[in-house]
Amino acid sequence: MTGGCWALVPVKTRGLCKSRLSDRLAAEARLSLVRSMLERCLGALRESRTIDRIAVVSPERDTIPSDILMLADPGGGLNAALEAGRLALLEQGARELLVLPADLPLVTAGDIDTLVDLGRRGGFALATDAAGTGTNALYVAPPAPFRFQFGPGSRFLHMQEAVRLGLGAELLRTAGLELDVDGPSDLGELIARDDVRYRALPLRTAELTTAAGAPPLGGAASG
């Protein structure tokens, strides 16, 4: 099937993911966490009623199921990977595009459907991070010629891009989309929430490591 609403999930080489957690999680535990969050992300996309196809842009397939389209990461960072994915999916006939990072451990199909439904009103919707300054997911239709602006202050930059294209920009905040596990404070917040979805992750107290002088998990969230 071509066309429809495509989901594009970017993920780095697994062994390089979440290096900021190295003082909290051993390498094997980080790898397990990354794979589990990616699996949860793909599972939520499969359950979504608004998503027709799923693609992953990455340097490696690793544990990604064979029925999901793999797109090569050309290098050069996240925005370059997403641009390559956008162009490839346009060739597949994509009319709508949802970008969903792979580090959202609490994301649900309902969160995804809410974002897509919101975006369909005017052509663009963005789910912000907990700080309200970043982008944890975005929907755009049509996906050409949208320019990705992930990085510091990406919420504002993506909103600007939507205005440039004449799209009606909508903003969404949900618990499932605002928590992205990047640094130690994010991991601490995930553990503190004691969410049933977190408990399903392969992350146990015994896997946590503490560097000398490091603040305790569950401290103030990072920006």
C-alpha positions as CSV (number, residue, x, y, z in Angstrom):
1,M,0.0,0.0,0.0
2,T,1.3,3.5,-0.8
3,G,0.1,6.9,0.1
4,G,-1.9,7.6,3.3
5,C,-0.4,8.6,6.6
6,W,3.2,7.4,7.1
7,A,5.0,7.3,10.5
8,L,8.7,8.0,10.4
9,V,10.7,6.8,13.4
10,P,14.4,7.9,13.6
11,V,16.8,5.9,15.7
12,K,20.6,5.9,15.9
13,T,22.9,2.8,16.0
14,R,21.6,1.2,19.2
15,G,25.0,0.9,20.9
16,L,25.4,4.7,20.6
17,C,22.0,5.6,22.0
18,K,21.4,7.2,25.4
19,S,25.1,7.8,26.2
20,R,24.0,10.4,28.8
21,L,22.6,7.6,30.9
22,S,26.0,5.9,31.1
23,D,26.5,6.9,34.8
24,R,23.1,5.4,35.6
25,L,22.8,2.3,33.4
26,A,25.4,-0.2,32.3
27,A,25.8,-0.6,28.5
28,E,23.7,-3.8,28.4
29,A,20.9,-2.2,30.4
30,R,20.9,0.9,28.1
31,L,20.7,-1.3,25.0
32,S,17.8,-3.2,26.5
33,L,16.0,0.1,27.4
34,V,16.5,1.5,23.9
35,R,15.2,-1.6,22.2
36,S,12.3,-1.8,24.5
37,M,11.3,1.9,24.0
38,L,11.6,1.4,20.2
39,E,9.4,-1.7,20.4
40,R,6.8,0.2,22.5
41,C,6.8,3.0,19.9
42,L,6.3,0.7,17.0
43,G,3.6,-1.2,18.9
44,A,1.7,2.0,19.5
45,L,1.9,2.9,15.8
46,R,0.6,-0.5,14.8
47,E,-2.4,-0.1,17.1
48,S,-3.1,3.4,15.9
49,R,-6.2,3.9,13.7
50,T,-4.7,6.9,11.8
51,I,-1.3,5.4,10.7
52,D,-1.3,3.4,7.4
53,R,2.4,2.6,7.1
54,I,5.6,2.7,9.3
55,A,9.1,3.4,8.3
56,V,12.3,3.6,10.4
57,V,15.3,5.6,9.4
58,S,18.5,4.2,11.0
59,P,22.0,2.9,10.2
60,E,20.9,-0.6,11.2
61,R,17.8,-2.8,11.4
62,D,18.8,-4.6,14.6
63,T,15.5,-5.8,16.2
64,I,13.1,-4.0,13.9
65,P,10.6,-6.4,12.4
66,S,11.0,-7.3,8.7
67,D,7.6,-6.0,7.7
68,I,8.6,-2.4,8.6
69,L,10.3,-0.3,5.9
70,M,13.9,0.5,6.6
71,L,15.4,3.7,5.3
72,A,19.1,4.4,5.3
73,D,20.5,7.1,7.5
74,P,22.8,9.2,5.4
75,G,24.7,10.6,8.5
76,G,24.8,14.2,9.5
77,G,22.5,14.1,12.4
78,L,18.8,13.8,13.2
79,N,17.5,16.5,10.8
80,A,19.5,15.1,7.9
81,A,18.1,11.6,8.6
82,L,14.6,12.9,8.7
83,E,15.0,14.8,5.5
84,A,16.2,11.6,3.8
85,G,13.2,9.8,5.2
86,R,10.8,12.5,4.1
87,L,12.1,12.4,0.5
88,A,11.9,8.6,0.5
89,L,8.4,8.5,1.7
90,L,7.3,11.2,-0.8
91,E,8.4,8.7,-3.4
92,Q,6.2,6.1,-1.7
93,G,3.3,8.5,-2.2
94,A,3.0,9.7,1.4
95,R,0.3,12.4,1.8
96,E,0.7,12.8,5.5
97,L,3.7,12.3,7.8
98,L,4.0,11.7,11.5
99,V,7.5,11.9,13.0
100,L,7.8,10.0,16.2
101,P,11.1,9.6,18.1
102,A,11.9,6.2,19.6
103,D,12.5,7.3,23.2
104,L,8.9,7.8,24.4
105,P,8.3,5.0,26.9
106,L,4.7,6.0,27.8
107,V,3.4,6.7,24.3
108,T,0.0,5.1,23.3
109,A,-2.0,4.7,20.1
110,G,-4.4,7.2,21.6
111,D,-1.7,9.8,21.9
112,I,-0.8,9.2,18.2
113,D,-4.3,9.4,17.0
114,T,-5.0,12.6,19.0
115,L,-2.0,14.3,17.4
116,V,-2.9,13.2,13.9
117,D,-6.5,14.2,14.3
118,L,-5.4,17.6,15.6
119,G,-3.0,18.0,12.7
120,R,-5.6,17.2,10.1
121,R,-7.5,20.3,11.0
122,G,-4.9,22.6,9.5
123,G,-2.0,20.6,8.2
124,F,0.4,20.7,11.2
125,A,0.5,19.6,14.8
126,L,3.3,19.4,17.3
127,A,3.6,17.5,20.7
128,T,6.0,19.4,22.9
129,D,8.3,18.0,25.6
130,A,7.8,18.5,29.3
131,A,9.7,21.7,29.3
132,G,7.5,23.1,26.5
133,T,10.4,24.1,24.3
134,G,11.2,21.0,22.4
135,T,9.4,18.7,19.9
136,N,8.6,15.1,20.9
137,A,6.4,14.4,17.8
138,L,5.0,16.2,14.9
139,Y,2.5,15.8,12.1
140,V,2.6,17.6,8.7
141,A,0.4,17.3,5.6
142,P,1.5,17.5,2.9
143,P,5.1,16.6,4.0
144,A,6.7,18.6,1.2
145,P,8.7,20.9,1.5
146,F,8.8,20.8,5.3
147,R,12.2,21.6,6.9
148,F,13.0,19.8,10.1
149,Q,14.4,21.9,12.9
150,F,15.1,19.4,15.8
151,G,17.5,20.8,18.4
152,P,17.3,23.6,21.0
153,G,14.1,25.6,20.8
154,S,12.6,23.3,18.1
155,R,9.0,23.9,19.2
156,F,9.3,27.6,18.1
157,L,11.3,26.8,15.0
158,H,8.8,24.1,13.8
159,M,5.9,26.4,14.5
160,Q,7.7,29.0,12.3
161,E,8.1,26.4,9.6
162,A,4.4,25.6,9.6
163,V,3.6,29.3,9.3
164,R,6.0,29.6,6.4
165,L,4.1,26.9,4.6
166,G,0.8,28.4,5.4
167,L,-0.3,25.6,7.6
168,G,-2.6,25.9,10.7
169,A,-0.3,25.0,13.6
170,E,-1.8,23.1,16.6
171,L,0.0,22.3,19.9
172,L,-0.6,19.2,22.0
173,R,0.6,18.1,25.4
174,T,-0.1,14.6,26.7
175,A,1.6,12.5,29.4
176,G,2.5,9.8,26.8
177,L,4.2,12.2,24.5
178,E,5.9,14.7,26.8
179,L,8.3,12.3,28.6
180,D,11.3,11.4,26.5
181,V,14.1,9.6,28.2
182,D,17.3,11.4,27.4
183,G,19.2,12.2,30.6
184,P,19.3,10.9,34.2
185,S,16.5,13.2,35.4
186,D,14.2,11.9,32.7
187,L,15.0,8.3,33.8
188,G,14.3,9.4,37.4
189,E,11.0,10.9,36.4
190,L,10.0,7.7,34.6
191,I,10.8,5.6,37.7
192,A,9.1,8.1,40.0
193,R,5.8,7.9,38.0
194,D,5.7,4.1,38.7
195,D,3.5,3.8,35.6
196,V,2.3,0.3,34.7
197,R,3.8,0.9,31.2
198,Y,7.2,1.7,32.8
199,R,7.1,-1.5,34.8
200,A,6.9,-3.5,31.5
201,L,10.3,-2.0,30.5
202,P,13.4,-4.1,31.1
203,L,14.7,-1.7,33.8
204,R,15.1,-2.9,37.3
205,T,16.7,-1.2,40.4
206,A,19.5,-3.8,40.2
207,E,20.4,-2.5,36.8
208,L,20.9,1.1,38.0
209,T,24.5,2.3,38.6
210,T,25.5,5.4,40.5
211,A,28.6,7.4,39.7
212,A,30.3,9.1,42.7
213,G,28.8,12.5,43.3
214,A,25.9,12.0,40.9
215,P,22.5,13.4,41.9
216,P,19.9,10.8,42.9
217,L,17.4,9.5,40.3
218,G,14.1,11.3,40.5
219,G,15.8,14.7,41.0
220,A,14.7,17.9,39.2
221,A,13.9,17.4,35.5
222,S,16.4,18.7,33.0
223,G,15.4,21.4,30.5
